Amino acid sequence: MLVLIECKYHKNPIKREVVQVLLDKLRATGAQKGIVFSTVKFQKGAIEFAQAHGIALVMVANGKTMYVTRSANQATASDDLPSYVCWLVRLTGSGDQKLHPLFDDYAPLVESLHL
């Protein structure tokens, strides 16, 4: 299986055109899957296009983005956080953006690639 990966270090959110170019490369090379890693967010059009074509979008962020207070009694200690974390970027059925952390469980990434 051939997987093409593109890594983007942009100042602005990733546009649909970036994902379209990767799809063209997938077709030209005969690759089965594609993933775009970025240090910034993805525009909604890019996410919709990626989902429609089985391309995974992953945002690489500071590990502090993992810090979530679940209640007044529970919180993740900042010492336990990784330096970096990868977030799988998807849209919900209602069109809202949802991030899935990938630092321990890669099942959402595999699922997004339709493997």
C-alpha positions, 0 to 999 in steps of 0.5 A: 500500500502506498500512502502519500503524506504532505506536511504543511507549515503555513501561517493561515488555515489550510485551504481546499486547494492543498487537499485537491493537489494531494488528491491529484498526486494520489491519482497520478502515482496510484497511491491508495491513501493520503494524509496532510499534516499541518501546524495550523487549522484547516478550512471547512472546505478542505475538511469536507473535500478530504472526508469525501475523498478518504484523505486524513487531515492531522493538526500537530499542536502543542501538547498543552492543547490536551489539557481538559478539565472534566469537572471541578474534581478532575483535571489532567496534570500539566506534567503528564502532557506530551510536548506535541499532540496530533489531532485528527480533524473531522466534521460531525454530521451537523457540520461542526469541526471535531478534533480527535487526539491521536497520541495514544489511539490511532484508530480514528486515523485508520478509520478516516483513511477507510482502511 
